[in-house]
Amino acid sequence: MTGEQEYRVPDDVLAAHLEGEAVLLHMDTKDYYRLNATAAAVFKGLERGLGRDALVDDLCAQFEVERADAAAAVDGLLAELAERRLVSPANDGQG
């Protein structure tokens, strides 16, 4: 079943990955955001084109976390990033 929402990082969002965190800059709004280690890991997965389930798997592999907790964290982060226009739906017009 392929009903899950996929996201991509828009061209106007720049990311700097630092030790244990990341900083995002939205070029249109000039707002910047600091991500903790887990959020930075999820964002890095988004940059690699991972879907939601793969992001959850990646988080479980990198951190000692239960799958249900990782899934809730990924879902919450994706919703927040989308609200702030730091990610956008990847399936806009794609097959």
The first five atom37 places (N, CA, C, CB, O) and aatype in JSON, in Angstrom:
{
  "aatype": [12, 16, 7, 6, 5, 6, 18, 1, 19, 14, 3, 3, 19, 10, 0, 0, 8, 10, 6, 7, 6, 0, 19, 10, 10, 8, 12, 3, 16, 11, 3, 18, 18, 1, 10, 2, 0, 16, 0, 0, 0, 19, 13, 11, 7, 10, 6, 1, 7, 10, 7, 1, 3, 0, 10, 19, 3, 3, 10, 4, 0, 5, 13, 6, 19, 6, 1, 0, 3, 0, 0, 0, 0, 19, 3, 7, 10, 10, 0, 6, 10, 0, 6, 1, 1, 10, 19, 15, 14, 0, 2, 3, 7, 5, 7],
  "atom_mask": [
    [1, 1, 1, 1, 1],
    [1, 1, 1, 1, 1],
    [1, 1, 1, 0, 1],
    [1, 1, 1, 1, 1],
    [1, 1, 1, 1, 1],
    [1, 1, 1, 1, 1],
    [1, 1, 1, 1, 1],
    [1, 1, 1, 1, 1],
    [1, 1, 1, 1, 1],
    [1, 1, 1, 1, 1],
    [1, 1, 1, 1, 1],
    [1, 1, 1, 1, 1],
    [1, 1, 1, 1, 1],
    [1, 1, 1, 1, 1],
    [1, 1, 1, 1, 1],
    [1, 1, 1, 1, 1],
    [1, 1, 1, 1, 1],
    [1, 1, 1, 1, 1],
    [1, 1, 1, 1, 1],
    [1, 1, 1, 0, 1],
    [1, 1, 1, 1, 1],
    [1, 1, 1, 1, 1],
    [1, 1, 1, 1, 1],
    [1, 1, 1, 1, 1],
    [1, 1, 1, 1, 1],
    [1, 1, 1, 1, 1],
    [1, 1, 1, 1, 1],
    [1, 1, 1, 1, 1],
    [1, 1, 1, 1, 1],
    [1, 1, 1, 1, 1],
    [1, 1, 1, 1, 1],
    [1, 1, 1, 1, 1],
    [1, 1, 1, 1, 1],
    [1, 1, 1, 1, 1],
    [1, 1, 1, 1, 1],
    [1, 1, 1, 1, 1],
    [1, 1, 1, 1, 1],
    [1, 1, 1, 1, 1],
    [1, 1, 1, 1, 1],
    [1, 1, 1, 1, 1],
    [1, 1, 1, 1, 1],
    [1, 1, 1, 1, 1],
    [1, 1, 1, 1, 1],
    [1, 1, 1, 1, 1],
    [1, 1, 1, 0, 1],
    [1, 1, 1, 1, 1],
    [1, 1, 1, 1, 1],
    [1, 1, 1, 1, 1],
    [1, 1, 1, 0, 1],
    [1, 1, 1, 1, 1],
    [1, 1, 1, 0, 1],
    [1, 1, 1, 1, 1],
    [1, 1, 1, 1, 1],
    [1, 1, 1, 1, 1],
    [1, 1, 1, 1, 1],
    [1, 1, 1, 1, 1],
    [1, 1, 1, 1, 1],
    [1, 1, 1, 1, 1],
    [1, 1, 1, 1, 1],
    [1, 1, 1, 1, 1],
    [1, 1, 1, 1, 1],
    [1, 1, 1, 1, 1],
    [1, 1, 1, 1, 1],
    [1, 1, 1, 1, 1],
    [1, 1, 1, 1, 1],
    [1, 1, 1, 1, 1],
    [1, 1, 1, 1, 1],
    [1, 1, 1, 1, 1],
    [1, 1, 1, 1, 1],
    [1, 1, 1, 1, 1],
    [1, 1, 1, 1, 1],
    [1, 1, 1, 1, 1],
    [1, 1, 1, 1, 1],
    [1, 1, 1, 1, 1],
    [1, 1, 1, 1, 1],
    [1, 1, 1, 0, 1],
    [1, 1, 1, 1, 1],
    [1, 1, 1, 1, 1],
    [1, 1, 1, 1, 1],
    [1, 1, 1, 1, 1],
    [1, 1, 1, 1, 1],
    [1, 1, 1, 1, 1],
    [1, 1, 1, 1, 1],
    [1, 1, 1, 1, 1],
    [1, 1, 1, 1, 1],
    [1, 1, 1, 1, 1],
    [1, 1, 1, 1, 1],
    [1, 1, 1, 1, 1],
    [1, 1, 1, 1, 1],
    [1, 1, 1, 1, 1],
    [1, 1, 1, 1, 1],
    [1, 1, 1, 1, 1],
    [1, 1, 1, 0, 1],
    [1, 1, 1, 1, 1],
    [1, 1, 1, 0, 1]
  ],
  "atom_positions": [
    [[0.85, -1.18, 0.0], [0.0, 0.0, 0.0], [0.89, 1.24, 0.0], [-0.96, 0.0, 1.23], [1.76, 1.38, 0.86]],
    [[0.66, 2.13, -0.98], [1.54, 3.29, -1.14], [0.79, 4.59, -0.88], [2.15, 3.31, -2.54], [0.95, 5.55, -1.63]],
    [[-0.02, 4.63, 0.16], [-0.8, 5.81, 0.46], [-0.08, 6.82, 1.35], [0.0, 0.0, 0.0], [-0.62, 7.89, 1.62]],
    [[1.12, 6.48, 1.8], [1.8, 7.39, 2.73], [2.29, 8.64, 2.0], [2.98, 6.67, 3.4], [2.69, 8.57, 0.84]],
    [[2.25, 9.76, 2.69], [2.71, 11.03, 2.14], [4.23, 11.05, 2.11], [2.15, 12.21, 2.97], [4.89, 10.77, 3.12]],
    [[4.78, 11.37, 0.96], [6.22, 11.51, 0.82], [6.55, 13.01, 0.8], [6.75, 10.8, -0.48], [5.76, 13.82, 0.32]],
    [[7.71, 13.34, 1.34], [8.13, 14.74, 1.39], [9.49, 14.9, 0.75], [8.16, 15.26, 2.83], [10.26, 13.94, 0.65]],
    [[9.77, 16.11, 0.31], [11.09, 16.46, -0.21], [11.5, 17.79, 0.38], [11.09, 16.51, -1.78], [10.67, 18.54, 0.9]],
    [[12.79, 18.09, 0.29], [13.31, 19.36, 0.79], [13.27, 20.35, -0.38], [14.77, 19.2, 1.37], [13.89, 20.11, -1.41]],
    [[12.55, 21.47, -0.22], [12.49, 22.46, -1.29], [13.86, 23.08, -1.56], [11.48, 23.56, -0.93], [14.74, 23.09, -0.7]],
    [[14.02, 23.6, -2.78], [15.29, 24.21, -3.17], [15.63, 25.45, -2.35], [15.25, 24.57, -4.63], [16.8, 25.81, -2.23]],
    [[14.6, 26.12, -1.79], [14.86, 27.35, -1.03], [15.13, 27.1, 0.45], [13.69, 28.28, -1.18], [15.11, 28.03, 1.25]],
    [[15.38, 25.84, 0.82], [15.75, 25.5, 2.19], [17.17, 24.95, 2.19], [14.74, 24.47, 2.81], [17.46, 23.95, 1.52]],
    [[18.05, 25.6, 2.94], [19.44, 25.17, 3.05], [19.65, 24.53, 4.41], [20.41, 26.36, 2.84], [19.07, 24.97, 5.41]],
    [[20.47, 23.49, 4.45], [20.76, 22.79, 5.7], [22.25, 22.72, 5.93], [20.15, 21.38, 5.7], [23.02, 22.43, 5.01]],
    [[22.66, 22.99, 7.16], [24.04, 22.8, 7.59], [24.02, 21.75, 8.68], [24.7, 24.16, 8.09], [23.42, 21.96, 9.74]],
    [[24.67, 20.63, 8.43], [24.72, 19.55, 9.42], [25.97, 19.72, 10.27], [24.69, 18.15, 8.74], [27.09, 19.75, 9.76]],
    [[25.74, 19.84, 11.56], [26.81, 20.04, 12.52], [26.89, 18.81, 13.4], [26.59, 21.33, 13.36], [26.1, 17.88, 13.24]],
    [[27.82, 18.8, 14.32], [27.95, 17.66, 15.25], [26.7, 17.56, 16.13], [29.22, 17.81, 16.12], [26.48, 18.4, 17.0]],
    [[25.89, 16.52, 15.89], [24.73, 16.27, 16.74], [23.55, 17.19, 16.53], [0.0, 0.0, 0.0], [22.62, 17.17, 17.34]],
    [[23.55, 17.99, 15.49], [22.4, 18.86, 15.21], [22.46, 19.34, 13.77], [22.37, 20.07, 16.18], [23.39, 19.01, 13.03]],
    [[21.48, 20.1, 13.38], [21.46, 20.72, 12.06], [20.81, 22.09, 12.19], [20.7, 19.84, 11.02], [20.01, 22.34, 13.09]],
    [[21.17, 22.97, 11.28], [20.57, 24.3, 11.21], [19.98, 24.44, 9.8], [21.61, 25.44, 11.53], [20.66, 24.2, 8.8]],
    [[18.7, 24.84, 9.75], [18.02, 25.03, 8.48], [17.77, 26.51, 8.27], [16.69, 24.24, 8.44], [17.45, 27.24, 9.22]],
    [[17.92, 26.96, 7.04], [17.63, 28.34, 6.67], [16.65, 28.33, 5.52], [18.93, 29.12, 6.3], [16.92, 27.74, 4.47]],
    [[15.51, 28.99, 5.72], [14.53, 29.14, 4.65], [14.86, 30.44, 3.94], [13.04, 29.13, 5.2], [14.71, 31.52, 4.52]],
    [[15.3, 30.34, 2.7], [15.79, 31.51, 1.97], [14.71, 32.56, 1.71], [16.4, 31.07, 0.64], [15.01, 33.75, 1.65]],
    [[13.46, 32.14, 1.54], [12.38, 33.1, 1.29], [12.05, 33.92, 2.53], [11.13, 32.38, 0.8], [11.92, 35.14, 2.45]],
    [[11.9, 33.25, 3.66], [11.48, 33.94, 4.88], [12.66, 34.46, 5.69], [10.65, 33.02, 5.73], [12.49, 35.3, 6.57]],
    [[13.86, 33.95, 5.39], [15.09, 34.27, 6.14], [15.04, 33.75, 7.57], [15.33, 35.78, 6.16], [15.85, 34.15, 8.41]],
    [[14.09, 32.87, 7.86], [14.01, 32.25, 9.18], [14.97, 31.07, 9.24], [12.56, 31.78, 9.49], [15.18, 30.38, 8.25]],
    [[15.56, 30.86, 10.4], [16.4, 29.69, 10.56], [15.9, 28.86, 11.73], [17.88, 30.09, 10.76], [15.28, 29.38, 12.67]],
    [[16.18, 27.58, 11.66], [15.68, 26.62, 12.63], [16.82, 25.71, 13.04], [14.48, 25.79, 12.05], [17.64, 25.3, 12.21]],
    [[16.87, 25.39, 14.3], [17.89, 24.49, 14.82], [17.22, 23.15, 15.15], [18.6, 25.09, 16.08], [16.21, 23.12, 15.85]],
    [[17.78, 22.08, 14.65], [17.24, 20.75, 14.88], [18.16, 19.98, 15.82], [17.08, 19.99, 13.55], [19.38, 20.05, 15.71]],
    [[17.56, 19.24, 16.75], [18.36, 18.39, 17.63], [18.83, 17.17, 16.86], [17.54, 17.96, 18.89], [18.56, 17.05, 15.66]],
    [[19.53, 16.27, 17.52], [20.15, 15.13, 16.84], [19.13, 14.24, 16.13], [20.93, 14.3, 17.84], [19.36, 13.82, 15.0]],
    [[18.01, 13.95, 16.79], [17.03, 13.06, 16.15], [16.35, 13.75, 14.97], [15.98, 12.6, 17.18], [16.17, 13.13, 13.92]],
    [[15.98, 15.0, 15.13], [15.36, 15.74, 14.03], [16.35, 15.9, 12.87], [14.87, 17.12, 14.51], [15.96, 15.82, 11.71]],
    [[17.62, 16.13, 13.19], [18.64, 16.26, 12.15], [18.8, 14.95, 11.39], [20.0, 16.69, 12.77], [19.0, 14.96, 10.18]],
    [[18.73, 13.82, 12.1], [18.82, 12.52, 11.43], [17.65, 12.31, 10.48], [18.87, 11.39, 12.47], [17.84, 11.8, 9.37]],
    [[16.45, 12.69, 10.9], [15.28, 12.58, 10.03], [15.44, 13.49, 8.82], [13.99, 12.92, 10.81], [15.16, 13.07, 7.7]],
    [[15.89, 14.72, 9.03], [16.04, 15.66, 7.93], [17.08, 15.14, 6.93], [16.46, 17.05, 8.46], [16.9, 15.27, 5.72]],
    [[18.16, 14.57, 7.44], [19.19, 14.0, 6.56], [18.59, 12.88, 5.72], [20.39, 13.48, 7.38], [18.92, 12.74, 4.54]],
    [[17.71, 12.08, 6.32], [17.02, 11.04, 5.57], [16.13, 11.62, 4.48], [0.0, 0.0, 0.0], [16.06, 11.07, 3.38]],
    [[15.45, 12.71, 4.79], [14.63, 13.4, 3.78], [15.5, 13.87, 2.62], [13.89, 14.59, 4.4], [15.11, 13.76, 1.46]],
    [[16.68, 14.39, 2.93], [17.6, 14.84, 1.88], [18.03, 13.67, 0.99], [18.83, 15.52, 2.5], [18.32, 13.85, -0.19]],
    [[18.08, 12.47, 1.57], [18.45, 11.28, 0.81], [17.25, 10.69, 0.06], [19.05, 10.23, 1.73], [17.4, 9.71, -0.67]],
    [[16.08, 11.28, 0.24], [14.9, 10.82, -0.48], [14.15, 9.68, 0.19], [0.0, 0.0, 0.0], [13.37, 8.99, -0.47]],
    [[14.38, 9.46, 1.49], [13.7, 8.38, 2.18], [12.23, 8.71, 2.41], [14.38, 8.08, 3.51], [11.88, 9.86, 2.67]],
    [[11.38, 7.7, 2.32], [9.97, 7.83, 2.65], [9.76, 7.7, 4.14], [0.0, 0.0, 0.0], [10.71, 7.47, 4.89]],
    [[8.53, 7.85, 4.57], [8.21, 7.86, 6.0], [8.65, 6.59, 6.71], [6.73, 8.06, 6.21], [9.3, 6.66, 7.76]],
    [[8.31, 5.43, 6.16], [8.67, 4.17, 6.82], [10.19, 3.99, 6.89], [8.05, 2.98, 6.08], [10.71, 3.51, 7.89]],
    [[10.88, 4.38, 5.84], [12.34, 4.3, 5.85], [12.94, 5.27, 6.86], [12.91, 4.57, 4.44], [13.96, 4.98, 7.48]],
    [[12.31, 6.44, 7.02], [12.78, 7.4, 8.03], [12.64, 6.81, 9.43], [11.98, 8.73, 7.92], [13.53, 6.97, 10.27]],
    [[11.52, 6.12, 9.67], [11.3, 5.48, 10.97], [12.35, 4.39, 11.19], [9.88, 4.89, 11.06], [12.94, 4.3, 12.27]],
    [[12.58, 3.57, 10.17], [13.59, 2.51, 10.27], [14.97, 3.1, 10.56], [13.64, 1.67, 8.97], [15.71, 2.58, 11.39]],
    [[15.29, 4.18, 9.86], [16.59, 4.85, 10.02], [16.75, 5.38, 11.45], [16.73, 6.0, 9.0], [17.82, 5.26, 12.05]],
    [[15.68, 5.96, 11.99], [15.72, 6.5, 13.35], [15.92, 5.37, 14.36], [14.43, 7.27, 13.66], [16.69, 5.51, 15.31]],
    [[15.24, 4.25, 14.15], [15.4, 3.1, 15.05], [16.83, 2.55, 14.99], [14.4, 1.98, 14.68], [17.37, 2.11, 16.0]],
    [[17.44, 2.58, 13.81], [18.8, 2.07, 13.65], [19.83, 2.98, 14.3], [19.12, 1.9, 12.18], [20.83, 2.51, 14.84]],
    [[19.59, 4.29, 14.26], [20.56, 5.25, 14.79], [20.43, 5.5, 16.29], [20.43, 6.55, 14.06], [21.41, 5.8, 16.96]],
    [[19.22, 5.37, 16.81], [18.96, 5.68, 18.21], [18.26, 4.49, 18.85], [18.11, 6.97, 18.35], [17.57, 3.74, 18.18]],
    [[18.45, 4.33, 20.13], [17.79, 3.24, 20.85], [16.36, 3.68, 21.17], [18.57, 2.86, 22.15], [16.1, 4.26, 22.22]],
    [[15.46, 3.39, 20.25], [14.08, 3.86, 20.38], [13.13, 2.8, 19.84], [13.88, 5.22, 19.64], [13.44, 2.11, 18.86]],
    [[11.99, 2.68, 20.48], [10.96, 1.75, 20.01], [10.37, 2.28, 18.7], [9.84, 1.56, 21.08], [10.3, 3.49, 18.49]],
    [[9.95, 1.36, 17.84], [9.41, 1.76, 16.53], [8.2, 2.69, 16.66], [9.02, 0.51, 15.73], [8.08, 3.65, 15.91]],
    [[7.3, 2.41, 17.61], [6.12, 3.26, 17.78], [6.52, 4.68, 18.18], [5.16, 2.65, 18.85], [5.94, 5.65, 17.7]],
    [[7.51, 4.8, 19.05], [7.99, 6.12, 19.46], [8.67, 6.84, 18.3], [8.96, 6.0, 20.65], [8.49, 8.04, 18.1]],
    [[9.46, 6.08, 17.53], [10.13, 6.67, 16.37], [9.12, 7.14, 15.34], [11.1, 5.66, 15.73], [9.27, 8.21, 14.76]],
    [[8.07, 6.34, 15.12], [7.03, 6.71, 14.15], [6.32, 7.98, 14.59], [6.02, 5.56, 13.99], [6.06, 8.86, 13.77]],
    [[5.99, 8.08, 15.88], [5.33, 9.28, 16.39], [6.23, 10.51, 16.24], [4.92, 9.1, 17.86], [5.76, 11.59, 15.89]],
    [[7.52, 10.33, 16.51], [8.46, 11.45, 16.38], [8.6, 11.89, 14.93], [9.84, 11.05, 16.94], [8.62, 13.09, 14.64]],
    [[8.69, 10.93, 14.02], [8.81, 11.26, 12.59], [7.55, 11.97, 12.12], [9.05, 9.98, 11.75], [7.64, 12.99, 11.43]],
    [[6.38, 11.45, 12.47], [5.12, 12.06, 12.03], [4.99, 13.5, 12.56], [3.93, 11.22, 12.5], [4.6, 14.4, 11.83]],
    [[5.32, 13.68, 13.84], [5.25, 15.02, 14.42], [6.21, 15.99, 13.77], [0.0, 0.0, 0.0], [5.87, 17.14, 13.49]],
    [[7.43, 15.52, 13.53], [8.43, 16.38, 12.9], [8.05, 16.72, 11.46], [9.8, 15.7, 12.92], [8.18, 17.88, 11.05]],
    [[7.58, 15.73, 10.7], [7.18, 16.01, 9.32], [6.05, 17.03, 9.27], [6.74, 14.71, 8.62], [6.05, 17.92, 8.41]],
    [[5.09, 16.92, 10.18], [3.98, 17.87, 10.23], [4.49, 19.28, 10.54], [2.94, 17.44, 11.27], [4.07, 20.25, 9.92]],
    [[5.41, 19.37, 11.5], [5.95, 20.68, 11.87], [6.79, 21.28, 10.74], [6.79, 20.58, 13.14], [6.68, 22.46, 10.44]],
    [[7.63, 20.45, 10.12], [8.46, 20.94, 9.01], [7.6, 21.39, 7.84], [9.44, 19.84, 8.55], [7.9, 22.4, 7.2]],
    [[6.52, 20.65, 7.55], [5.63, 21.02, 6.46], [4.92, 22.34, 6.77], [4.6, 19.91, 6.21], [4.76, 23.19, 5.89]],
    [[4.49, 22.5, 8.02], [3.81, 23.73, 8.43], [4.73, 24.95, 8.26], [3.33, 23.62, 9.9], [4.27, 26.04, 7.91]],
    [[6.01, 24.75, 8.51], [6.98, 25.84, 8.4], [7.58, 25.94, 6.99], [8.09, 25.65, 9.41], [8.5, 26.72, 6.76]],
    [[7.05, 25.15, 6.07], [7.49, 25.12, 4.66], [8.95, 24.72, 4.5], [7.27, 26.49, 4.02], [9.63, 25.17, 3.58]],
    [[9.43, 23.88, 5.41], [10.8, 23.36, 5.33], [10.85, 22.05, 4.57], [11.39, 23.18, 6.72], [11.92, 21.6, 4.17]],
    [[9.7, 21.42, 4.37], [9.53, 20.28, 3.46], [8.24, 20.51, 2.7], [9.51, 18.91, 4.24], [7.36, 21.25, 3.15]],
    [[8.13, 19.87, 1.54], [6.9, 19.98, 0.78], [6.54, 18.59, 0.24], [7.04, 21.02, -0.39], [7.41, 17.72, 0.12]],
    [[5.27, 18.38, -0.08], [4.88, 17.07, -0.6], [5.67, 16.73, -1.86], [3.38, 17.03, -0.9], [5.84, 17.56, -2.75]],
    [[6.15, 15.49, -1.92], [6.98, 15.06, -3.05], [6.11, 14.57, -4.21], [7.95, 13.96, -2.62], [6.58, 14.53, -5.35]],
    [[4.88, 14.21, -3.94], [4.04, 13.62, -5.0], [3.13, 14.65, -5.65], [3.2, 12.49, -4.42], [1.98, 14.36, -5.97]],
    [[3.64, 15.87, -5.84], [2.85, 16.89, -6.53], [3.06, 16.74, -8.04], [3.24, 18.33, -6.05], [3.97, 17.33, -8.62]],
    [[2.18, 15.94, -8.64], [2.24, 15.74, -10.08], [3.15, 14.62, -10.52], [0.0, 0.0, 0.0], [3.3, 14.38, -11.72]],
    [[3.76, 13.92, -9.59], [4.64, 12.81, -9.95], [3.84, 11.51, -9.87], [5.9, 12.75, -9.02], [3.0, 11.34, -8.98]],
    [[4.1, 10.59, -10.82], [3.38, 9.41, -11.02], [3.09, 8.45, -10.05], [0.0, 0.0, 0.0], [2.45, 7.45, -10.36]]
  ]
}
